[in-house]
Amino acid sequence: MSSNSQSSVEELVIYFKSIEGYFTGEKKMFDFIKSMIGNQSIDTVISKVAAIGNPSLWQNGGQTTMAAHIHSLNIDDRLMKGDHSVVTDICKFEMIHNPCELYHFASKYCCFHFPNLFPIYCSSSHRLVNAFNSGQCKDIKDHYEWYVEKMKSIKEEFSLTPLNYLELNKFLWLYEEQLSEIASAKMPSIPCL
């Protein structure tokens, strides 16, 4: 990355970190998840799913079914170890949903437990990953581990390693356009098939 691009990103990070109150919701959610230690109790998992999940996922009792599914996976040790396959396993959910919504929920669920280990999947960060990896575009279904590696590369490329993945998710959402411009200036565009 050129020094001009690097300094632009550094300025964005400085401004981003200076915004007071911008992470109030995430901080409250993080504190709530931390206060409900583990995922051994179905009631605890139901509370976490309700707090983190998107209401559109929980039609027809889906919230309770998802909580039972997560509870059955016994994910606590895997979460602590940063086992990214937990996200894919959570997405192996018997109810039919949009894979992007499921991966967003599952990665967010894991990220709120360990924000330094699990990148949150969302469409803006996926577009950015694809901008930096022309010709390697993958949909998210069963490719979360690929996505994690690409997100780590973006963190390193832009010197964003001080941000955890909760912060990075918001940063990428806010500055997707500027970062995409840097990516397109860096490499030729190759369409995904």
Buried (B, 14 or more C-beta within 10 A) or exposed (E): BEEEBBEBBEEBBEEBBEEEEBBEEBEEBBEBBEEBEEBEEBEBBBBBBBBBBEEEBBEEEBBBBBBEBBBEBEBBEBBEEEBBEBBBBBBEBEBEBEBBBBBBBBBBBBBBBBBEBBBBBBEBBBBBBBBBBBEEBBEBEEBBEBBBEBBEEBBEBBEBEEBBBBBBBBBBBBBBEEBBBBBEEBEEEEEEE
